[in-house]
Amino acid sequence: DAGAGAGAGAASPPPRARIRATNGGDSTNADTPKKTSHHPSSSSWTPWRALCDVAEAPYFRWYAGAKTNACFNALDRHLADGRGDDVALTCVPEDGAGETYSVTRRELLGAVVRAAKALKETHGLKARDRVLFHAPTDATHVVYMLACARLGVTYSATAVDSVTDVLSSRAADLTPRVAIAPDARATHGGVAVDCAEKLRDALATHSADAAGGGRCKVVTVAPWRASAPHVASYLAMSDADALRAAFTACPCVPVETDHPLFVSYTSGSTGKPKGVVHGHGGYVAGVKQSMKVVFETTEGEGCDGVSGRGGGILTVGSAGWITGQSYMVWAPLCAGVRSVMMLGSPVYPTPLRTAQTVAREKCTLLKTGSAVIRQLMTDPGNAAKLDAIDTSSLRYATFCAEPVSVEVHEYAHRHITKKFINSYWATEHGGMVFSRNTTSGGADKPIAPDARTWPLPWVKVALDEETSDVVIAGPYPSLALTVFGDPESVNDPKWRGDLARYQKTYWPKNGGGFVQGDIARVAGKDGGFTFHGRSDEVINVNGNRVGTEQIERCLWDVETTETGSGESGQGGGAGAGGDADATTYRVKDCCVVGAPDFVKGTAPVAFVVFERRGGGGKKSKRGGGAASKAASRGPDLAAFKLAAATAVTDRVGAYAAPDHVFAVDALPKTITNKTSRKTLQLLLAGDDAPDGSLAKKETLPPIAAMVADWRLTGASTSHAINLRRYWNAFTFSDHNVLGKPIVPGAGWLCVLANEMQTEKLADVSFMRGVHDARADVRVVKRRRTMQATVGDDVVLKASVVAGEATPRAIGPTLFARSENARPAAAAAAADEAVDA
């Protein structure tokens, strides 16, 4: 258990200076711990000689010279401490997909030993071989991940909703000898998923042989059964006897602390997704320490299940992503805390599922993405339902790794727990690097819902003054070792993966440290920060990080026919009909950027320049003249969007399909001919976009007009209204009902027209009155439908219509409907009043 040094970060270099190897008297050189005989594996356990070996920076070897094993720290050592009867895991299936079950540490050890023995003896796996998983994050998946760690085998996991192309790409990069899937269909969002079939299809599409020769084979495994002989026999033993049996049947393989434990893949923002490598030593110590420092956990928390005090951590995620690896599996197991795992979708059959599980399992800790909270916020009725669910068992809750707005933080704070923290980190970080202010008190300290977050004690942070990039100014234990690569040499103890790519991507020359592309601002004088997205081309869609280039690559192969002339399709034909003389449109240039979206956080939006091909495949310029414009009806955007969604879903995932496609004559380009993504991002956010850096300023106005119209009728937005701004100007105090001032219907139309910067309003329904200028009014718009709320109460609903709409068209219609069709003269007079 190498947690002793996890609180000590390496010495930080000066800002914007290159990281250099140091051998001075800093925290990377600490006294070597004394070897003990506490554990039965002590003969194979070696103390470290240096806390952090920086000789090959940026390849940092924490606890250098030590021998350890992550499986031992997560499992065996708890039995050595007499905690074999503790509940390690509780699995909660989707409704109708099975019963909730719990697994003790001794049962888990029995299952892990059997699985490791099978992988070793039946399938011939040895240290540094690779295994690819495609399975739900349940007890069986955890068993086989621990079994891999026990043998020193490196694994990579994929989420159940990963598409075949993603699985194929992972297999080609990792070159696994074995791929593991459940032998039964998994349930996700109420849909049965055949993981084994998807794996076989994926492996069939890539031609790379597995490491060591031969093809990668798919191994299917049975679901968890507490009655299985290997589980039941260990349950009947004492802890001491179980440990002896385990180390007789299949002992933990002692490995170096930088021995690769698992590979977790990033979003692929710069092309090929990167396989981030985390090891047995620093990573394990780091995530374990974060449980103690951030969440104030104690060993045994929640391990009596719900029969007593309850407790444990519920992490909403999947082992296919770093959140699941770290805070569903390794951090709670190593810290001796029960891990409650929801199988399937966290929002099926209801977005209340997470809160219901907290209440049912009496969880003391919750880790969830903001996408779950935003999903709850889409229905104002959920607030009262959440308030009725008892989540008082929570000591802390926190968001996962994505920027969080104050609005979302306030909602979680109000309706789930007052102890809701904002945390920030990513795949490369391994564990949380920003979280609550640990220097200002513990669970008794109030937490403000202001989206602020602080670096943990072992993380040294600075902001680049030019770019606002977050710079981590020195290594810390859970930071990635390297990027996976060079699989042919992986058995060499000096293997460092693709260290050149790791250094080029994350450790820029004169960059001052580790730079990932996260944008932040200093918030307050107490060392807090707020995060505001990415400086590169990564967007976060409903908690899924995806590179925009991945989506763009899918669009290049999509074509469409002319509006009203047929179907669109993929690849070199003229659509599904195959008519060689048909007019088709192919992608000449495209750019995908993220648009703010109230539900998804960020929504992918595509800007596409089409190239028109006439009969026989001849190119023709779109809009080349008056006659050409009259003859061309333009590309069928609805068909293109449908075909694009299919292409992106097949190769990336349904979450990455573009929400909207803009057909533009040209993209905004800089003088170096690079697409100005920032310009498009500003427009999508409703901000002014300067054209000073553009090579052709004339490209901007038509795009700005299209985006402005889409923000009204197609985007999902949310913003607060300051009624005090209008109260006196619109003389609301003069409108009284039963002696109380009230915002009248006409007043609401004026307020909304001002706030939304449009007169295209219709179908306004008033639900309740607003009597106070200080009311907290918020307008949420999803596509064309909007609603205004005060607190959790809906006060009005309306819609935004397409085309021209003015007060002359809307006002009389509304008032005529409310006054039962006034006489024509009265209507005309009203029209004149509205115009005035």
Steps between C-alpha positions, in 0.01 A plus 500: 500500500704791368267781608757664725645721231185589308464835665838621381517647152828546319668837516341749260704689239463873443201604283547439125828321562563153368479213749850380587618195688609590851692313767489770764358488847135522401198281564592260220773362724369366829620246752454141386239316709601198703398159375238330717368146535138606558366345180538139384665628181770691687770279351403638157454859612787742455514854645561791266842664477377837363159660532514622139767417244505791253806392302292428187254788533224526396496126577470524879548182708332542836625275785792401278659166579195363681313181417125502546171383347179701468281194558672437833437858612139488386410158638746272682625751753147558631475132588841526668340773712206273585243675277399208277133521602478863386281570199726608214242546224125551471358469147166663419354389163250698298134443585392161374856386425568307820535535876746714694784293645808558715844335501728473804875534473553133575250395232670738260842351576374150424357611167812699406733209578295264284484751213873575517582129501281447192657793313845366584455126450224476241577804289874527561507862614807638674625834626484783244258317271191705417129432544213700350164513683158576358260447787273678748672621815369231731656256747619264227676780316670610822605141571678466166664844517640407843606162361695674225669724756583196714693349209662827390289488181409843360137557402280758334122527547231636270149620587197290403378770262833515312454442127676231298747741339618614843552139611690424181722805546578402859590147395726622219688732737519271802565169316334294777539124523154462656177700482243440776122547482201364695337184368155658547356820359551812708216745561564870438218752491247219475671358190675162487860526373696198375852603602662176380354534151618862477849393604514225239384742231760755611785251501398379155540851358864551596780287368763552768615181667509474876831547673700180501341372179153373422169676506337654805238262637169594658438346841148516642444490875196414710316754717567519874362216710552505876418130505791411269730248675812719480307786661317298761815316610688825571200643681510205738870549582663729753691795360834338580402173332364687196829688461701177525276335242528798267878515518522127444267496200601826328712755689535865399788552260742761645548776241683830473297802603499630141382165364197580276175424684245617241468715190218755483435671168441872447258674267727523195505877467814502287428196286560152636373463861783464749527198727600651836701260717459483880714276719488287815679744732446874469150472354376270778652714775366819345136397458497340846635819655235708322227297675648585838578867434193604298232269638647435848440126468595236754567135429183296538266785400175352375641151516222368722262572210167658593432272793666750731614857435514460125763701318732470204556682173265502203689601185294557188719376220653202324833320518534594134589852612744623763223604743388140529852358518603736776189556713287193432789254524850587620453792741217346709652150496843626610348736760282225648173674409193328357446580132134520391477447125189580295489271199360633173393859438498746793190674358293191416215457568514841670767768556411468870671160506827630646330673794276198557806274516671733748192480723455125467867416565556783753809612310730744676679609180376577149700569185300588190530693176316827461308348207286306749418822686421687180267219398315544828477875445315462170179414690412752774291231667815305584599753766211404729560132428867536595408684820279204594794256467709462816862567400599616849748211531740685266807643665632628168398497136704620205489548127724308263747644255328777302434872537195565718285813497393677817140426404557123495702517821222697673235247392701205634575694818133583554340166415760226568742614771648820638837321489526489122858564385626593157795280399707507183736251336539289185623165370862608512476619861395158631314643798357828620743791479252778584228464762387661825722735697657242733686766696184673623339223704319171459142383466381762748623780271224648277548456126385788280329400171720731293670243269838577659760229551849487655816304418565212738799533735736295281414689178692818411303716256554817301309670217669594176458879482462498122256211449342436845609137461533311827864402554575226752847603598636164610421128509281332761435130562184430297610693189527286185828320442499519121291440189466140386708409198777272373315181605773279352740618774256500790675205671821699528529643857622822335181534293369856520216482248474790258683741729574742217128543431430537871762771533394685184131491597515588869842641589562786254843654484512802732143425600573486871367149560213272404255681269187322385295784353260576786399868527448645849480830686612595847190538719546671835808563711512156661655308212174393332438460128205469265530292182366614164563228243785400274750691291529215250234326292348282773135536592305342784161363390290367787817409688664335194822669389541484123741659258332712235745363246355152559158630398639691203668188365158332490343790307753493217353173371139619501327645196147608424275568205333822401209615711189306411675268255579186694695341782847557634759242577863421578785455256536544128150477360230747427297394798303185556346511158838486325388724211820604324332811356361622833632817658688423820673702767823390664686650792766740380589639842353461845550597861331360813493712814316483830193713564383569857207270571296511819432124499819354352743759626646526152341393172698424182408736215636464146580774250528348153611639165344285229634430154230449239547230239278503198401212273784261430690608809620836363582765756306825499530792731206556727349843439729582206255750346137603476407217265689248708337618821157479341566150371650364823272421788793432731598190697236300686617589851244280677621197307864596554446539874337156519782336305759687709335381821519141375867535406598660831293252703668204328854630545493711816166467679150643485584770755740661249252540213471869396201678648484734204665543161561844347561514125737792445675641193835518680642443846663790687874457439803671647774646282684167538190322360404337830132482588425745780315269738499770765296726271235232456499421872439864586207521258344182635529637854313815397806723519642744250777351288775740391610466138842658536689172469303373199648494153157568344276701726204462264460134600384597850169694464296224327622241752420732789147551369440126465634429848292777656182355348596149613559619855137611503338196343745213537725538804441396861588790727447624853547843655378708792278808466554799726143626546621806686633621168145523366279546806492878510570563131195295402293633798421151633425650843196671347344163410324364809298187567338479843727778623824335380712613206531241224681466168221518236487289186602786273786572737628145470494529120709817525747342744542184290537699177778703664676205663481265200567784254210385286136574433437146372287392797180299495282264704563679828337334802506658845519253789526727805564862590829663598461774760855596598774669301753292694359170374763257370372460141673262262410426138582157359458449126519159332489541123185711442336448837579718799382524857568750776533385860518667838683261725349165410162637381419554132352848449452498123557299184549627146646402166725666247366487144696494177468765233390855548300572814439843650291640786241598236461130412530355847338750734154530341482123457569441867263766619228395256522146635475622859216743431289259294551657156458875535314699236705600196507868599637414843759271345612773261531747786704247696727447200566873480576511874744210470675667207531819701 
